[in-house]
Amino acid sequence: MQHNEVKNQAIETERSLPVVMVVDDEDINIHIIKVFLEDRDYEVVSASSGEEAIRKMQLHHVDTMICDIKMDGMSGREVLKHMVANHPLVPVIMLTGYVDLETAIEVMRFGARNYLTKPLNRQDLLDAVAQTLHWRNTMLTRTRHEQDSRNYQRELERKVEDAGLKVQKAMLDVVMSLSAALEARNRLVAEHSKRVARLASLLARELGLDSDKIRLVQQAAAMHDIGKLGMPDDLLNRTELFEPGQEEEYYRHGTLGASILEPITYMKTIIPAVKHHHERWDGRGCPDALAGKDIPLPARIIAVCDAFDNMVSERSYRVALTSEQAVEQLLRSKGSRFDPDIVEKFTVLISRITGIYK
């Protein structure tokens, strides 16, 4: 698909009325379908032949197509083949005047999104159109994301021509790979890590750190729970509060994470943050009972963001707190569990953020 078509099709999702093209060489069939669709606020574009349909595709925005299989001149199968090759994000519903299982299988295999027989049932038609539009919107969203990813990748590749950024590229690849592994193991943990990484990077910026330090904090936050890859399922997926002895074992995931990252050369800078994000400001944390500013700054940043996201996220063994309640808990724990200066900065940050947490 051409880049411009992807761009145009992404823009098309913003239109208010979905547009359906109806292709049939019998006017009465077009009229019936048009009445059904316009009654449900669809805009209809019609074509009485396959050749006309292909010409009109160049002139009109179309969200989905309904096409008769058997027509004089260009057949519905040929129209379908053209659509799949040239307009793959416009789903096609095929129509026929007779029930033929082999034909249905054939057109579906060739790329039709649905198959209906005449005489048409109004509700079946409306359901089929709704389903194809849902598919189209899903595919357009995916296409935009893929295009954004490709643009990002191209930009990254351009930058890594600078030797100083090649190390960052290698680290990013590892982070993405490990994140995928964590998501495969436990999606809730992976989503939590992504949110903590986002918050931590914002907090690092609030603290005035330079771009390299902000990047380090974000990468460490994305990896802070990677040690959970080595935890037993019953502990990772617990549905109740910790039993005696479980809490200490659970907090070993910082040390496990450091062990996982240790062999990866490019990960060495983030290992201290991963290992020590469960230390406490008063020295009563783990794994090494570090206190105060002996705890690495990235670990202190992650500790606050990690605790906040855990509190505002619902778990099977407790309900989620509101943002305000979570901030109150952080303020009560500053100077004991958390770096007081970082907590103060975080409260300023979270008061400005809207739309991240409800």
Contacts in CASP RR format, 6 or more apart in sequence:
PFRMAT RR
TARGET T0000
AUTHOR 0000-0000-0000
METHOD contacts of the structure
MODEL  1
MQHNEVKNQAIETERSLPVVMVVDDEDINIHIIKVFLEDRDYEVVSASSG
EEAIRKMQLHHVDTMICDIKMDGMSGREVLKHMVANHPLVPVIMLTGYVD
LETAIEVMRFGARNYLTKPLNRQDLLDAVAQTLHWRNTMLTRTRHEQDSR
NYQRELERKVEDAGLKVQKAMLDVVMSLSAALEARNRLVAEHSKRVARLA
SLLARELGLDSDKIRLVQQAAAMHDIGKLGMPDDLLNRTELFEPGQEEEY
YRHGTLGASILEPITYMKTIIPAVKHHHERWDGRGCPDALAGKDIPLPAR
IIAVCDAFDNMVSERSYRVALTSEQAVEQLLRSKGSRFDPDIVEKFTVLI
SRITGIYK
1 88 0 8 1.000
1 89 0 8 1.000
3 147 0 8 1.000
5 87 0 8 1.000
6 143 0 8 1.000
6 147 0 8 1.000
7 147 0 8 1.000
9 89 0 8 1.000
9 140 0 8 1.000
9 143 0 8 1.000
10 140 0 8 1.000
10 143 0 8 1.000
10 144 0 8 1.000
10 147 0 8 1.000
12 61 0 8 1.000
12 63 0 8 1.000
12 140 0 8 1.000
13 137 0 8 1.000
13 140 0 8 1.000
13 141 0 8 1.000
15 61 0 8 1.000
15 63 0 8 1.000
17 41 0 8 1.000
17 42 0 8 1.000
17 43 0 8 1.000
18 42 0 8 1.000
18 43 0 8 1.000
18 63 0 8 1.000
18 64 0 8 1.000
18 129 0 8 1.000
18 133 0 8 1.000
19 42 0 8 1.000
19 43 0 8 1.000
19 44 0 8 1.000
19 45 0 8 1.000
19 60 0 8 1.000
19 61 0 8 1.000
19 62 0 8 1.000
19 63 0 8 1.000
20 37 0 8 1.000
20 42 0 8 1.000
20 43 0 8 1.000
20 44 0 8 1.000
20 45 0 8 1.000
20 62 0 8 1.000
20 63 0 8 1.000
20 64 0 8 1.000
20 65 0 8 1.000
20 66 0 8 1.000
20 129 0 8 1.000
21 44 0 8 1.000
21 45 0 8 1.000
21 46 0 8 1.000
21 47 0 8 1.000
21 53 0 8 1.000
21 56 0 8 1.000
21 57 0 8 1.000
21 60 0 8 1.000
21 62 0 8 1.000
21 64 0 8 1.000
21 65 0 8 1.000
21 66 0 8 1.000
22 29 0 8 1.000
22 30 0 8 1.000
22 33 0 8 1.000
22 34 0 8 1.000
22 37 0 8 1.000
22 44 0 8 1.000
22 45 0 8 1.000
22 46 0 8 1.000
22 47 0 8 1.000
22 65 0 8 1.000
22 66 0 8 1.000
22 67 0 8 1.000
23 46 0 8 1.000
23 47 0 8 1.000
23 48 0 8 1.000
23 49 0 8 1.000
23 50 0 8 1.000
23 52 0 8 1.000
23 53 0 8 1.000
23 65 0 8 1.000
23 66 0 8 1.000
23 67 0 8 1.000
23 68 0 8 1.000
23 71 0 8 1.000
23 76 0 8 1.000
23 79 0 8 1.000
24 30 0 8 1.000
24 33 0 8 1.000
24 46 0 8 1.000
24 48 0 8 1.000
24 66 0 8 1.000
24 67 0 8 1.000
24 68 0 8 1.000
24 71 0 8 1.000
24 95 0 8 1.000
25 48 0 8 1.000
25 49 0 8 1.000
25 68 0 8 1.000
25 71 0 8 1.000
25 72 0 8 1.000
26 68 0 8 1.000
27 48 0 8 1.000
29 68 0 8 1.000
29 95 0 8 1.000
29 118 0 8 1.000
30 46 0 8 1.000
30 48 0 8 1.000
32 120 0 8 1.000
33 44 0 8 1.000
33 66 0 8 1.000
33 120 0 8 1.000
33 125 0 8 1.000
34 44 0 8 1.000
34 46 0 8 1.000
36 120 0 8 1.000
36 122 0 8 1.000
36 125 0 8 1.000
36 126 0 8 1.000
37 44 0 8 1.000
37 125 0 8 1.000
37 126 0 8 1.000
37 129 0 8 1.000
38 44 0 8 1.000
40 126 0 8 1.000
42 129 0 8 1.000
45 56 0 8 1.000
45 60 0 8 1.000
45 62 0 8 1.000
47 53 0 8 1.000
47 55 0 8 1.000
47 56 0 8 1.000
49 71 0 8 1.000
49 72 0 8 1.000
49 73 0 8 1.000
49 74 0 8 1.000
50 67 0 8 1.000
50 71 0 8 1.000
50 73 0 8 1.000
50 74 0 8 1.000
50 75 0 8 1.000
50 76 0 8 1.000
50 78 0 8 1.000
50 79 0 8 1.000
51 73 0 8 1.000
51 74 0 8 1.000
53 65 0 8 1.000
53 67 0 8 1.000
53 79 0 8 1.000
54 74 0 8 1.000
54 79 0 8 1.000
54 82 0 8 1.000
56 62 0 8 1.000
57 83 0 8 1.000
57 86 0 8 1.000
57 87 0 8 1.000
57 90 0 8 1.000
62 87 0 8 1.000
62 90 0 8 1.000
63 90 0 8 1.000
63 133 0 8 1.000
63 136 0 8 1.000
64 90 0 8 1.000
64 91 0 8 1.000
64 92 0 8 1.000
64 93 0 8 1.000
64 113 0 8 1.000
64 129 0 8 1.000
64 132 0 8 1.000
64 133 0 8 1.000
64 136 0 8 1.000
65 79 0 8 1.000
65 83 0 8 1.000
65 90 0 8 1.000
65 91 0 8 1.000
65 92 0 8 1.000
65 93 0 8 1.000
66 92 0 8 1.000
66 93 0 8 1.000
66 95 0 8 1.000
66 116 0 8 1.000
66 125 0 8 1.000
66 129 0 8 1.000
67 76 0 8 1.000
67 79 0 8 1.000
67 80 0 8 1.000
67 92 0 8 1.000
67 93 0 8 1.000
67 94 0 8 1.000
67 95 0 8 1.000
68 76 0 8 1.000
68 94 0 8 1.000
68 95 0 8 1.000
68 96 0 8 1.000
69 75 0 8 1.000
69 76 0 8 1.000
69 77 0 8 1.000
69 94 0 8 1.000
69 95 0 8 1.000
69 96 0 8 1.000
69 103 0 8 1.000
69 107 0 8 1.000
70 76 0 8 1.000
70 96 0 8 1.000
70 97 0 8 1.000
76 94 0 8 1.000
77 106 0 8 1.000
77 107 0 8 1.000
77 110 0 8 1.000
79 92 0 8 1.000
80 92 0 8 1.000
80 94 0 8 1.000
80 107 0 8 1.000
80 110 0 8 1.000
80 111 0 8 1.000
80 112 0 8 1.000
81 110 0 8 1.000
83 90 0 8 1.000
83 92 0 8 1.000
84 92 0 8 1.000
84 110 0 8 1.000
84 111 0 8 1.000
89 136 0 8 1.000
89 139 0 8 1.000
89 140 0 8 1.000
89 143 0 8 1.000
90 136 0 8 1.000
91 113 0 8 1.000
91 114 0 8 1.000
91 132 0 8 1.000
91 133 0 8 1.000
91 135 0 8 1.000
91 136 0 8 1.000
92 111 0 8 1.000
92 112 0 8 1.000
92 113 0 8 1.000
92 132 0 8 1.000
93 112 0 8 1.000
93 113 0 8 1.000
93 114 0 8 1.000
93 115 0 8 1.000
93 116 0 8 1.000
93 128 0 8 1.000
93 129 0 8 1.000
93 132 0 8 1.000
94 107 0 8 1.000
94 112 0 8 1.000
94 114 0 8 1.000
94 115 0 8 1.000
94 116 0 8 1.000
95 116 0 8 1.000
95 117 0 8 1.000
95 118 0 8 1.000
95 120 0 8 1.000
96 103 0 8 1.000
96 115 0 8 1.000
96 116 0 8 1.000
96 117 0 8 1.000
96 118 0 8 1.000
97 117 0 8 1.000
97 118 0 8 1.000
98 117 0 8 1.000
99 117 0 8 1.000
104 115 0 8 1.000
107 115 0 8 1.000
108 115 0 8 1.000
113 131 0 8 1.000
113 132 0 8 1.000
113 135 0 8 1.000
114 128 0 8 1.000
114 131 0 8 1.000
114 132 0 8 1.000
116 124 0 8 1.000
116 125 0 8 1.000
116 128 0 8 1.000
156 169 0 8 1.000
156 172 0 8 1.000
159 165 0 8 1.000
160 166 0 8 1.000
160 168 0 8 1.000
160 169 0 8 1.000
167 266 0 8 1.000
168 215 0 8 1.000
170 266 0 8 1.000
171 219 0 8 1.000
171 266 0 8 1.000
171 267 0 8 1.000
172 219 0 8 1.000
174 264 0 8 1.000
174 266 0 8 1.000
174 267 0 8 1.000
175 219 0 8 1.000
175 222 0 8 1.000
175 223 0 8 1.000
178 223 0 8 1.000
178 226 0 8 1.000
178 260 0 8 1.000
179 190 0 8 1.000
179 193 0 8 1.000
179 194 0 8 1.000
179 222 0 8 1.000
179 223 0 8 1.000
181 229 0 8 1.000
182 189 0 8 1.000
182 190 0 8 1.000
182 193 0 8 1.000
182 225 0 8 1.000
182 226 0 8 1.000
182 228 0 8 1.000
182 229 0 8 1.000
183 190 0 8 1.000
183 191 0 8 1.000
185 228 0 8 1.000
185 229 0 8 1.000
185 236 0 8 1.000
186 228 0 8 1.000
186 236 0 8 1.000
186 237 0 8 1.000
189 225 0 8 1.000
189 228 0 8 1.000
189 236 0 8 1.000
192 225 0 8 1.000
192 309 0 8 1.000
192 310 0 8 1.000
192 313 0 8 1.000
193 221 0 8 1.000
193 222 0 8 1.000
193 223 0 8 1.000
193 224 0 8 1.000
193 225 0 8 1.000
193 226 0 8 1.000
194 222 0 8 1.000
195 309 0 8 1.000
195 356 0 8 1.000
196 221 0 8 1.000
196 222 0 8 1.000
196 224 0 8 1.000
196 302 0 8 1.000
196 305 0 8 1.000
196 306 0 8 1.000
196 309 0 8 1.000
197 218 0 8 1.000
197 219 0 8 1.000
197 221 0 8 1.000
197 222 0 8 1.000
198 218 0 8 1.000
198 356 0 8 1.000
199 221 0 8 1.000
199 305 0 8 1.000
199 308 0 8 1.000
199 309 0 8 1.000
199 356 0 8 1.000
200 217 0 8 1.000
200 218 0 8 1.000
200 220 0 8 1.000
200 221 0 8 1.000
200 298 0 8 1.000
200 301 0 8 1.000
200 302 0 8 1.000
200 305 0 8 1.000
201 214 0 8 1.000
201 215 0 8 1.000
201 217 0 8 1.000
201 218 0 8 1.000
201 221 0 8 1.000
202 349 0 8 1.000
202 353 0 8 1.000
203 217 0 8 1.000
203 301 0 8 1.000
203 304 0 8 1.000
203 305 0 8 1.000
203 342 0 8 1.000
203 345 0 8 1.000
203 346 0 8 1.000
203 349 0 8 1.000
204 213 0 8 1.000
204 214 0 8 1.000
204 217 0 8 1.000
204 218 0 8 1.000
204 298 0 8 1.000
204 301 0 8 1.000
205 214 0 8 1.000
206 345 0 8 1.000
206 346 0 8 1.000
206 348 0 8 1.000
206 349 0 8 1.000
207 301 0 8 1.000
207 342 0 8 1.000
207 345 0 8 1.000
209 217 0 8 1.000
213 298 0 8 1.000
216 269 0 8 1.000
216 270 0 8 1.000
216 273 0 8 1.000
216 298 0 8 1.000
217 273 0 8 1.000
217 298 0 8 1.000
217 301 0 8 1.000
217 302 0 8 1.000
219 270 0 8 1.000
220 270 0 8 1.000
220 273 0 8 1.000
220 274 0 8 1.000
220 277 0 8 1.000
220 298 0 8 1.000
220 299 0 8 1.000
220 302 0 8 1.000
221 273 0 8 1.000
221 298 0 8 1.000
221 301 0 8 1.000
221 302 0 8 1.000
221 305 0 8 1.000
221 306 0 8 1.000
223 257 0 8 1.000
223 261 0 8 1.000
223 267 0 8 1.000
223 270 0 8 1.000
223 274 0 8 1.000
224 254 0 8 1.000
224 273 0 8 1.000
224 274 0 8 1.000
224 277 0 8 1.000
224 302 0 8 1.000
224 306 0 8 1.000
225 253 0 8 1.000
226 257 0 8 1.000
226 260 0 8 1.000
226 261 0 8 1.000
226 274 0 8 1.000
227 253 0 8 1.000
227 254 0 8 1.000
227 256 0 8 1.000
227 257 0 8 1.000
227 259 0 8 1.000
227 260 0 8 1.000
227 274 0 8 1.000
228 236 0 8 1.000
228 253 0 8 1.000
228 256 0 8 1.000
229 256 0 8 1.000
229 257 0 8 1.000
229 260 0 8 1.000
230 253 0 8 1.000
230 256 0 8 1.000
230 260 0 8 1.000
231 250 0 8 1.000
231 252 0 8 1.000
231 253 0 8 1.000
231 256 0 8 1.000
235 246 0 8 1.000
235 249 0 8 1.000
235 250 0 8 1.000
238 246 0 8 1.000
238 316 0 8 1.000
238 317 0 8 1.000
239 316 0 8 1.000
239 317 0 8 1.000
240 316 0 8 1.000
240 317 0 8 1.000
241 317 0 8 1.000
241 318 0 8 1.000
242 250 0 8 1.000
248 286 0 8 1.000
251 278 0 8 1.000
251 285 0 8 1.000
251 286 0 8 1.000
251 287 0 8 1.000
252 286 0 8 1.000
252 287 0 8 1.000
254 274 0 8 1.000
254 275 0 8 1.000
254 276 0 8 1.000
254 277 0 8 1.000
254 278 0 8 1.000
254 287 0 8 1.000
255 275 0 8 1.000
255 287 0 8 1.000
257 274 0 8 1.000
257 275 0 8 1.000
258 271 0 8 1.000
258 274 0 8 1.000
258 275 0 8 1.000
261 267 0 8 1.000
261 268 0 8 1.000
261 270 0 8 1.000
261 271 0 8 1.000
261 274 0 8 1.000
262 268 0 8 1.000
262 271 0 8 1.000
270 298 0 8 1.000
272 296 0 8 1.000
272 298 0 8 1.000
272 299 0 8 1.000
273 296 0 8 1.000
273 298 0 8 1.000
273 299 0 8 1.000
273 302 0 8 1.000
274 299 0 8 1.000
275 287 0 8 1.000
275 299 0 8 1.000
276 287 0 8 1.000
276 288 0 8 1.000
276 290 0 8 1.000
276 295 0 8 1.000
276 296 0 8 1.000
276 299 0 8 1.000
277 299 0 8 1.000
277 302 0 8 1.000
277 303 0 8 1.000
277 306 0 8 1.000
278 285 0 8 1.000
278 286 0 8 1.000
278 287 0 8 1.000
278 303 0 8 1.000
279 285 0 8 1.000
279 286 0 8 1.000
279 287 0 8 1.000
279 288 0 8 1.000
279 289 0 8 1.000
279 290 0 8 1.000
279 291 0 8 1.000
279 295 0 8 1.000
279 299 0 8 1.000
279 303 0 8 1.000
280 291 0 8 1.000
280 336 0 8 1.000
280 337 0 8 1.000
280 338 0 8 1.000
281 291 0 8 1.000
281 292 0 8 1.000
281 295 0 8 1.000
281 300 0 8 1.000
281 334 0 8 1.000
281 335 0 8 1.000
281 336 0 8 1.000
281 337 0 8 1.000
281 338 0 8 1.000
281 339 0 8 1.000
281 340 0 8 1.000
282 291 0 8 1.000
282 292 0 8 1.000
282 335 0 8 1.000
282 336 0 8 1.000
282 337 0 8 1.000
283 289 0 8 1.000
283 290 0 8 1.000
283 291 0 8 1.000
283 292 0 8 1.000
292 339 0 8 1.000
293 339 0 8 1.000
295 339 0 8 1.000
300 338 0 8 1.000
300 339 0 8 1.000
300 342 0 8 1.000
301 342 0 8 1.000
303 337 0 8 1.000
303 338 0 8 1.000
303 339 0 8 1.000
304 330 0 8 1.000
304 338 0 8 1.000
304 339 0 8 1.000
304 342 0 8 1.000
304 343 0 8 1.000
304 346 0 8 1.000
305 346 0 8 1.000
307 326 0 8 1.000
307 329 0 8 1.000
307 330 0 8 1.000
307 333 0 8 1.000
307 337 0 8 1.000
307 338 0 8 1.000
308 326 0 8 1.000
308 327 0 8 1.000
308 330 0 8 1.000
308 346 0 8 1.000
308 350 0 8 1.000
311 320 0 8 1.000
311 321 0 8 1.000
311 325 0 8 1.000
311 326 0 8 1.000
311 329 0 8 1.000
312 320 0 8 1.000
312 321 0 8 1.000
312 322 0 8 1.000
312 323 0 8 1.000
312 326 0 8 1.000
312 357 0 8 1.000
313 320 0 8 1.000
314 320 0 8 1.000
321 329 0 8 1.000
322 358 0 8 1.000
323 350 0 8 1.000
323 357 0 8 1.000
323 358 0 8 1.000
327 346 0 8 1.000
327 347 0 8 1.000
327 350 0 8 1.000
330 338 0 8 1.000
330 343 0 8 1.000
330 346 0 8 1.000
330 347 0 8 1.000
331 343 0 8 1.000
331 347 0 8 1.000
333 343 0 8 1.000
334 340 0 8 1.000
334 343 0 8 1.000
334 344 0 8 1.000
335 343 0 8 1.000
350 357 0 8 1.000
END
